[in-house]
Amino acid sequence: MSLKLTTFKHTKNWFIRGTIEGRRILESTGTTNKKQAEEYRRKREAELWQERIYGAREVVNFEAAALAYIKDQQRSPATLRYLDKLVMYFGAWKLKDINNAALRGAYSNILQKGEEASPATKKRAIRTPLQAVLEHAAILGWCDRPAFAPISVQKKPKKFLMPDEATLLIEHAADHLKPLLVFLLCTGCRASEAFDLKWADVDLRGKRATVWQKQGRQRFIDLCPTALHWLQDIEWRDGYVFRPVRLTKGAPIIGERYHDAGRQYGGQMKRGWAGACRRAGFAGRIREWTPKGSKKVSSIFVPELTPHCLRHTWASWHYCVHKDILRLQSDGDWSDIGVVTEYAKLMPDAYKDDIIRWWSHGPNIAKIP
């Protein structure tokens, strides 16, 4: 029996329906256009007959594998964006034809800088999602496990702050940023975790905060005296803990929350961070450009440090104080112990008492007015 087009009352899309060698088929064509639906029907019927004769390994294409991967469980918005681009390029490719040479072709055709793109970009945007789809397809028996050449990502020295530098940063930060920066230095939270933190997940009496991972997994953060004191000084007790402030006609307006980027990119406090680093005298560069439609050159200070360096700082301080690599891995929520060991030799032992004092009493500056 061949496949036929049909419709249903609850949807405007055309469906294909029928039986191929005893296998019942009911699939949406994804279109309301009958001509396009007919093209889909003919293509799908041919694929199913080929699969019946030659086996799934010979006929399953990347588009079908990507769809199965997405349906298997919820994927992040970033993963879906990467997969969209991969499907546009690899869509009709048979899984058995996607090898290392095909991967290099994807770099050239998908990435803006092609083969010249950074190893980190190649890995994040192409190799990792492509391999994930093929690994899932291999579990389903549609192809062999992928074997791609590894991408070497050059490791950069981890930048971190000494206790007196941390104090200098807080001293020169905008008032609304100070509690956030202190919280990051005291807890090792990722900036995205702090931006998403709500008062409902903060127990001031129990000295604990609960932050949530991308996968919906929670982890508990014990609050040291400094973190606790600075949280207690925040004037509001509902909604999001850390909020942006903008000036309107010279008057500060407190926002509801920092921009929700879905934890796919940062930059929510880019300007405030750059200003604090510049006023503190930290290293950086001046980037200049001419905006479109303007003849005037604009400039901005770009610090060498990023907000993520505060997580590096906390980790190096943590090991200096506790000398426990497994505790650091657990408290910082790292899955790879190899990453954690990099923090073991960053902070000299001579600063242990300074760190304990910082976490106990905080930076020796005036608090929020």
N, C-alpha and C positions, 0 to 999 in steps of 0.2 A: 504493500500500500504506500502511495506517495504522500507527501505533505501537502496540505491545503491551507489557504488563507481563511481566517475567521475573525470575527469581532465579538466583543462582549459589551453589555450595557454599562458596566462600571468604568470602562476606559475607552478612549478614542483610538488607541493604537491598534494596529493589526497584529494578529498572532498567527503562528504556524502550528498546525495540529495534524497528527497522523501517527502511523506506526511504521518503523523501519526494522524489518527482520525481528518482529516481536517486541521491539523497544518502543514504548509509547512516548511521543514527543509533544510537548506543549510549551512553546517559547514565545515571548514577545519579540516583535521585529524592531521595537523601539521607534516606530514612525507611524504617522497617520496618513502618509502618502502611499497609495496603493501600488503605484509603479515601483517605488523604492522597496516596499514590502515584498513585492513579487521577486525582485532581484535578490533580496535576502533569502527568500524561500528557496530559490534555485541553488544559491550558493550553499546554504545550510544542508539541503538535501544531498548535494554532491559530497559534502564533507562527511556526512553520516554514512553514506554508502562506502566511501573510501575507508573510513574508520572500521566499518564492518569487515571489509575485505582485507585491509593491510594492517589493522590494529591502530590504537590511539597514538602510539609513538610516531607513526609515520605521518599523521595528518593534523594533530592538534597544533594550533598556531599560538602566537604569543598573546593575542587579544583574548582568546578563550582562557588561557592560563592566568592572565592578569585579572580577568573577571572572577575566576574561581578563587584567586588569592584574596580579592577584596571581599567577596561574600563569606569567606571562611571566618573572619572576625573583623571588628571595627579597626580601621586604619586611621592614622593621623592625617590632618589636612595637608601637611607637607608631603607625606608619602603619596597621597592621592594626586597632588600636583606633579610630582616626579613621574608617577605612573602614566598620567595623561600624555606627557611628552614621549615616554617610552612606547606607548601604544601607537601614537602617531607615526613613530619611526619603524617599530618592529611588528606592528599589528598583524600583518599577513604572513610573517616569517614563521616557518615551522620550527618548533622548539629544537629539533635535532640539528638545525642549521645555525643556531646562535652559539658561536664559539668566541675565542679570544680576539680573532680578527674582526668579528662582527662588533664586539665591544669597542674596539678602537674606532671603528666606523661611527659608532654612536657618539663617541666623544667629539668627532669632527663635525657631525651633522646636527647635534642637539645643543651642545654648549656654545655660548657666544664666542668664547676664545678658542674653541676647538681643542686640538691637542695641546695648545699652549695654556690651557686652564690649569689651575693649581691642583696638585694631587688631592687635596682635601675636597675641592669642588667635584672632581671626577668621582671620588669615592662616595660622597654624599648624594649627588644628584643622579648618577648613572649606575655605577657598579653595585652599590648596596641594594637599591630597590630591584634591579634586574636579577641579581643573585637570589634575593628573597622569593621572587616569583618563580624562578626556576627550581629552587629548593622545594617549594610547595608543590610544584608540578611533578617533581621526582617522587615525592611521597605518594602522589596519586597514581604513579606508574606511567606518567605521560612522557618522561624523558629521563636521561641519566642525570646524576648530580652535576652541576656546573663545575668546571675547572678553569678558573680565570687566573691569570698571572697576578700576583699581589701588587698592590700599589704602595709604594714607599712614601709615607708622609713624614716630611722632615720635622723633627721635634724642636721646638723653640724653648729656650730657657724660661722657666716659670718666673714671672715677676711677682714680687710680694713686698710688703711694707714692714719696716721696723716699727716697734711701738711708738717711738717719737714721731715717725712719719705719719702713722695712723692718726695720732693726735693732731698733727698739722693739717691733715686732710679734713678732719671733722671741724676744726676751728675755722677753716676757710670755706666750708660748704654753706649753701643757703640754709636757712633755719628749718624749712620743711624737709630738707634732705638729710639733716643730721641724724634723726632717729633711725632712718632707713639704713644709712651707712654704718652706724653703730651696731644695729641688728645683724647686718651681714658679717661684720668683723667678729661678732660674739657667737654666731651660730654656724657659720659656714654655709648658710643657705645659698642656693642659686638665686640670682636677682629675680628670675621669673617666679620662683616659689614665694619670694617676699611680696612681689606685686600682687599675687593672687591671695595672699593671706587675709582672712577675715577675722573680726573680733570674736565671732562665734567659735573660732578654732584656737583662741588664746585663753589660757587659764592662768590669770595673774596670781591667784592664790596658790595654785599647784605648781607655779613656775614652769609652765610647759606650753608649747605651741605645737599645733599639728599642721603639717604642710602636705600637699597632695602632689603626686607624680602625674605625668601624662597619662599613664595607664590606669589612673583612678586608685592607685595604691597610696596609702597614707604612711607617713613616718613622723615620729615624735621628736621634738627638739626641746631639750632641757635649757632653760633660760638662766644664764649666769646673772649675778647681781647687777652688772652694768646694763645688760639687755633689759632686764626687768625694770630698772629705774627709768630708763629712757622711754620704754613703752608706757609706763604709768604717767609720764608727763604729756602724752598725747591727749588732746582735749576731747576728742569724740570717742564713743564706745560702741558704735554700730557700723555695719557695712565693712568696707575695706580698711585695714589698719593704716597702710601707707598711701597717701594721696598726693597728686600733683597740685601745684599752686601756680596760678598765672596772674599777672598784674593787668587790671583793666582800669584805665584812667588813674593809675597810681595806687589803686586799692587791690589787695590780694583777694583772689577768688579761689576757694578750695574746690577741687574737682571731686567726683565720686570715686574715681580710681584711675590708675595709670592705664594707658592704651592696652587693650587685650590683643596681643599678637598671636594667640593660640600657642604660645611657647615655641614659635618657629623662628623668631628673630628678636633682637634686642633694640636698643636705642631709645627706650622710653624716657630715660633721664640723661640723654646724650649731652644736651646743652648745660644742664646743671653740673654734671660730672666734669665736663671740660672746664667750666668756670672754676670749680673747686680746685682742680689740679693746677690750673694756670696761676691762681692766686696763691696756692701753696708753694709755687716755685718748682713743680715737678717738670721733668723733661717732656718735650713734645715738639711739634713743628707747626708752622703756619701754612695752611692750605688756601690758595688763592684761586678764584675763578671769576669769570664774567657771566652773570646770569643772562639767559636768553632775552633779547629785546632791550638790554641795558648796556650802556657803555662804561658804567662804573664797576670797578673791580671790587668784589666782595672777598672777605677773608674770614677764617675761623681757626681757632687753636685746636689742634688734634693731639691729645696727650698720648704718651707711650703706654701708659697704664689704661686698663679697661676695668669696668666694674667687676668683671669675673676675677680680676687679680685679688679682690678681697676674699674670695673663696680660697685662692692659693695662700693668702696671708693667714687665714684662719687655720688651714691645714698645717702649715709650717709651724705656727704657734702651738697647735694642739700636740704635735709630736714632740716639740721641744719641752713641753710641760709634762706629758704623760709617758713618753717613750714606749708607746703601745701601738704597733702598726695595725693590729686587728681591730682595736677599739676605734682608731682613726677611720678605718674602712667602714665600720658599722655606723659611727656617728655622722660621717660625711656621705653615706649612701653611695659608695662606689662599688660597682660589680667586679672590677678588675683590680686585683691586689697589686699588679704591676704598676698601675697608675699611682697608687698610694705610696709605694716605696720611694717615689721621686721626691716626696716631701721630707724624707727622713733626715736629710743632711743640709737642708736649706738654712735653718735658723740656728745660730751658734748657741750653745748651752748658757753662755754668759747672760742671755736675755730672758732666762726663765722667770726670774723674780719680777722683771718689768712687765712681762706678759700677764702673770698672775695678778699683779697690781692693776693692770689695765682692765682685765675681766672682772675684777672685784670692785674697783672704784671708778673706772671709766677714764676718758680723757680729761685732763685737768684744765677744762675750759668752762665758760658759762654755758648753761643749758638753754633750752628753748625759752624765749622771753615770756 
